[in-house]
Amino acid sequence: MSTLGLKVWVDAAGNTIAERSGSDAILPAIGTVSHVDSVPNGGAFDRIVGVCAAMEVAPLLVEHDVAHRHPIRFVVFAAEEGARFGQACTGSRIAAGLTGPGDLPTKQDADGVSLADAMTGAGLDPAAVADAVWRPADWAAFVELHIEQGSVLETDGVRLGVVDSISGSTRRLLELSGRATHSGGTPMHLRAEAMAAAAELVLAIESLAGEEHNVGTRTTVGEIDVTPGSSTTIAGHATLWVDVRGTDAQRQRDTAKEIVRRAEAICAGRGIGFQRVQLADTPPVRLPDGIRDELAASCRSVLRRAARAHQWRQP
């Protein structure tokens, strides 16, 4: 991007930004790109396709001397997936002013390393992240090219789609405390087995998303940690990481509350202790209709041109 004449910098959050100036210096910027990190098995092109596309767009703008009034900014957000520290969208949350210097020491990974420590190790100053907050007046719009991860379009044979809303996410850590005893010496009726309670709870969480009133809600237990973790020992403790996603904020949060209620009932019936910690709660967001409509019109135009070209090539 620098060799193309764009201004390039890394902000206090670790976000990398490149800008091509527009002809009107007072207009707000139009932004694009994505991030380069993903979740385990998130797909070979998860988000990186948006970065690669921008790396192709920028040279085209320069080589063809494309004129644009707004400045165009290409942004690679840092730690966007954030599974390591239990918080997604770290770079963009800092840019939006939703995560500040005081939050960084409290976000820790499984080894006790805080987000603040990790930033310091990467050469960033956690105390300076307030400098990375964006002013809304500086931005006109932000668009992102993304792969489809849910296979809905692919299953239906649709080549392009336009996202009209971003799912929210409520994440909870559930702690189930039973009694670790010998598997051979403890009769079934005297057990307080955290693993069995966790298994029952996982199925209950799955069934919630399938209920008629919960259309569009997705519930996931993505990780379970069981101790002591021996094949000949009844599990005395189980930790579950739960993610509730949805496009209806009330339904999403009601589902998260219902999961807690069912967990309490399951644990009480099995003589298991129960505690919960809320890790995150982000509501769904509807995207601007104007940008969505422009993108939809562009998709229809591209598909029409592709169809005509395909017909022209037929023998």
C-alpha positions in Angstrom: 0.0 0.0 0.0 2.9 2.4 0.7 4.4 1.7 -2.7 1.1 2.8 -4.2 1.4 6.1 -2.5 -1.2 5.4 0.2 -0.6 6.7 3.7 -0.2 3.6 6.0 -0.2 3.4 9.8 -0.9 1.1 12.8 -3.0 2.6 15.5 -2.7 2.1 19.3 -5.1 -0.9 19.1 -2.9 -2.7 16.5 -5.3 -2.0 13.7 -3.5 -1.4 10.4 -4.9 1.3 8.2 -4.1 2.6 4.6 -5.7 5.6 3.1 -6.0 7.0 -0.4 -7.0 10.6 -0.4 -10.1 11.8 -2.0 -10.6 15.0 -4.1 -12.7 16.6 -1.4 -10.6 16.9 1.8 -13.5 17.6 4.1 -15.6 14.6 3.2 -15.6 11.5 5.6 -14.0 8.3 4.6 -15.4 5.2 3.0 -13.8 2.1 4.6 -13.4 -1.5 3.6 -11.3 -4.7 4.4 -11.6 -7.1 7.3 -9.1 -9.0 9.4 -6.6 -11.8 9.1 -7.2 -14.0 12.2 -9.9 -16.7 12.3 -11.3 -19.3 14.7 -10.1 -22.9 14.6 -11.5 -24.5 11.4 -13.2 -21.2 10.4 -12.5 -21.8 6.8 -9.4 -21.1 4.6 -10.9 -17.8 3.4 -12.6 -16.6 6.6 -12.1 -12.8 6.4 -8.8 -13.0 4.7 -10.7 -12.8 1.4 -11.8 -9.3 2.3 -8.2 -8.3 2.9 -7.0 -9.9 -0.3 -9.8 -8.2 -2.3 -8.8 -4.8 -0.9 -5.1 -5.5 -1.8 -6.4 -6.0 -5.4 -8.7 -2.9 -5.4 -6.1 -0.4 -4.2 -3.7 -1.0 -7.2 -6.6 -0.8 -9.6 -7.7 2.6 -8.2 -4.1 3.9 -8.5 -3.2 2.3 -11.9 -6.4 3.5 -13.6 -6.3 6.9 -11.7 -9.9 6.4 -10.5 -11.2 9.7 -9.1 -13.2 9.6 -5.9 -14.4 12.5 -3.7 -14.3 10.6 -0.3 -11.0 9.3 1.0 -10.9 5.5 0.9 -9.5 3.6 3.9 -8.4 0.0 4.0 -8.5 -1.4 7.5 -7.2 -4.7 8.9 -8.7 -5.0 12.4 -6.5 -6.6 15.2 -7.7 -9.6 17.2 -11.1 -9.5 15.6 -12.0 -13.1 16.5 -10.6 -12.9 20.0 -11.3 -16.5 21.1 -8.1 -16.4 23.0 -9.3 -13.8 25.5 -13.0 -14.5 25.5 -13.8 -11.2 23.6 -14.4 -10.9 19.9 -13.9 -7.8 17.8 -11.1 -6.4 20.0 -9.6 -4.0 17.5 -13.0 -2.8 16.2 -14.4 -2.5 19.8 -11.5 -0.3 20.7 -12.1 1.8 17.5 -15.8 2.1 18.5 -14.9 3.1 22.1 -16.5 0.0 23.6 -13.3 -1.4 25.0 -10.9 0.9 26.9 -7.6 0.7 28.8 -9.3 -0.4 32.0 -10.9 -3.5 30.3 -7.7 -4.9 28.9 -6.2 -6.4 32.1 -9.4 -8.2 32.8 -9.5 -10.2 29.6 -7.3 -13.3 30.1 -6.5 -16.4 28.2 -6.4 -20.0 29.5 -2.8 -19.4 30.8 -3.7 -16.2 32.7 -2.1 -13.9 30.1 -4.1 -10.7 29.9 -5.0 -8.9 26.7 -2.9 -6.0 28.1 0.1 -8.2 28.5 -0.3 -9.6 25.0 -0.5 -6.1 23.5 2.6 -5.1 25.3 4.4 -8.2 24.0 3.3 -7.2 20.5 4.9 -3.7 20.9 1.6 -1.9 21.7 0.9 0.4 24.6 -2.4 -0.7 26.3 -2.7 2.6 28.1 -2.9 4.4 24.8 -5.8 2.6 23.2 -8.1 5.6 23.8 -6.1 7.3 21.0 -7.5 4.6 18.6 -11.2 5.5 19.1 -12.8 6.6 15.8 -14.9 9.8 15.5 -18.2 8.9 13.7 -18.0 12.1 11.8 -14.8 10.9 10.1 -16.6 7.9 8.4 -19.3 7.9 5.7 -19.6 4.1 5.4 -17.8 0.8 5.8 -18.3 -2.3 3.6 -16.8 -5.7 3.8 -16.4 -8.7 1.4 -16.9 -12.0 3.2 -17.3 -15.6 2.4 -20.4 -17.4 3.4 -19.8 -19.6 6.4 -23.3 -21.0 6.9 -23.7 -22.6 3.5 -27.2 -21.3 3.0 -26.6 -19.5 -0.3 -24.5 -22.5 -1.5 -27.2 -24.9 -0.6 -29.8 -22.8 -2.5 -27.6 -22.3 -5.5 -27.3 -18.5 -5.0 -24.0 -17.0 -6.0 -24.1 -13.6 -4.1 -25.8 -12.3 -1.0 -26.0 -9.1 0.9 -26.0 -9.1 4.6 -28.8 -6.9 6.2 -28.0 -7.5 9.9 -25.2 -8.7 12.1 -26.1 -11.3 14.7 -25.6 -10.5 18.4 -23.8 -12.8 20.8 -24.3 -13.5 24.4 -21.5 -15.6 25.9 -21.6 -17.3 29.3 -19.2 -19.6 31.2 -21.1 -22.2 33.2 -19.4 -24.0 36.2 -20.8 -27.3 37.3 -19.3 -28.7 40.6 -20.0 -32.3 41.6 -17.9 -34.8 43.5 -14.8 -36.6 42.0 -14.8 -40.2 43.2 -13.6 -43.6 42.0 -15.6 -44.9 39.1 -15.4 -48.5 40.3 -16.2 -47.9 44.0 -19.0 -45.4 43.7 -22.5 -46.8 43.0 -24.7 -45.0 40.5 -27.2 -43.7 43.1 -24.4 -42.0 45.2 -22.7 -40.1 42.4 -22.7 -36.4 41.8 -21.2 -36.5 38.3 -20.5 -33.2 36.7 -19.9 -34.8 33.3 -23.3 -36.3 33.2 -24.9 -33.0 34.2 -22.9 -31.3 31.5 -24.1 -33.8 28.8 -27.7 -33.3 29.8 -27.2 -29.5 29.7 -25.6 -29.5 26.3 -28.6 -31.3 24.8 -31.0 -28.9 26.6 -29.1 -26.0 25.1 -29.2 -27.5 21.6 -32.9 -28.1 21.9 -33.6 -24.5 22.9 -32.6 -23.2 19.4 -34.9 -25.7 17.7 -38.1 -24.5 19.5 -40.7 -22.8 17.4 -40.5 -19.4 19.1 -36.7 -19.3 18.7 -36.4 -19.1 14.9 -33.1 -17.6 13.9 -31.4 -18.2 17.3 -28.3 -20.4 17.4 -27.0 -22.0 20.6 -23.5 -23.5 20.8 -21.4 -25.2 23.5 -18.0 -24.9 21.8 -15.8 -26.0 24.7 -16.0 -28.2 27.8 -13.3 -28.6 30.3 -13.6 -31.5 32.7 -11.6 -32.3 35.8 -9.8 -34.3 37.0 -9.9 -35.8 33.5 -9.3 -39.4 34.2 -11.1 -42.4 32.6 -11.4 -44.1 35.9 -12.6 -41.1 37.9 -16.0 -39.6 38.1 -15.8 -36.0 36.9 -16.0 -33.6 39.8 -16.1 -30.4 37.8 -17.1 -29.3 34.3 -16.8 -25.9 32.7 -18.9 -25.1 29.6 -18.4 -22.1 27.3 -21.8 -21.2 25.8 -22.5 -18.9 22.8 -26.0 -17.7 22.0 -26.4 -15.8 18.7 -29.4 -14.2 17.1 -30.8 -11.3 15.1 -33.5 -10.5 17.7 -31.9 -8.9 20.8 -34.8 -9.8 23.2 -35.0 -13.4 21.9 -31.2 -13.8 22.2 -31.1 -12.6 25.8 -34.2 -14.6 26.8 -32.6 -17.7 25.4 -29.4 -17.0 27.5 -31.6 -16.6 30.6 -33.5 -19.8 29.8 -30.2 -21.7 29.5 -29.3 -20.6 33.0 -32.7 -21.6 34.3 -32.4 -25.1 32.8 -28.8 -25.5 34.1 -30.0 -24.6 37.6 -32.8 -27.2 37.3 -30.5 -30.0 35.9 -27.8 -29.4 38.6 -30.4 -29.2 41.4 -31.8 -32.6 40.3 -28.4 -34.2 40.3 -27.0 -32.6 43.4 -24.5 -30.5 41.5 -23.4 -27.0 42.3 -23.8 -24.3 39.7 -22.3 -20.9 39.0 -22.3 -18.7 35.9 -20.2 -15.9 34.6 -21.3 -13.6 31.7 -18.4 -13.1 29.3 -20.0 -10.9 26.7 -23.3 -9.5 25.6 -23.5 -7.8 22.2 -26.9 -7.1 20.6 -27.6 -7.6 16.9 -27.3 -4.7 14.6 -29.3 -3.9 11.5 -27.1 -2.5 8.8 -28.0 0.7 6.9 -30.7 0.2 4.3 -29.1 2.6 1.8 -25.8 0.8 1.6 -27.6 -2.6 1.5 -29.7 -1.4 -1.4 -26.7 -0.2 -3.4 -24.9 -3.5 -2.9 -28.0 -5.5 -3.8 -28.3 -3.5 -7.1 -24.6 -4.1 -7.8 -25.0 -7.8 -7.2 -28.0 -8.0 -9.6 -26.0 -6.1 -12.2 -23.0 -8.5 -11.9 -25.2 -11.6 -12.1 -27.0 -10.2 -15.2 -23.7 -9.6 -16.9 -22.4 -13.0 -15.9 -25.6 -14.7 -17.2 -25.3 -12.8 -20.6 -21.6 -13.8 -20.9 -22.4 -17.4 -20.1 -25.1 -17.5 -22.8 -22.9 -15.9 -25.3 -20.2 -18.6 -24.8 -22.7 -21.4 -25.3 -22.0 -23.4 -28.5 
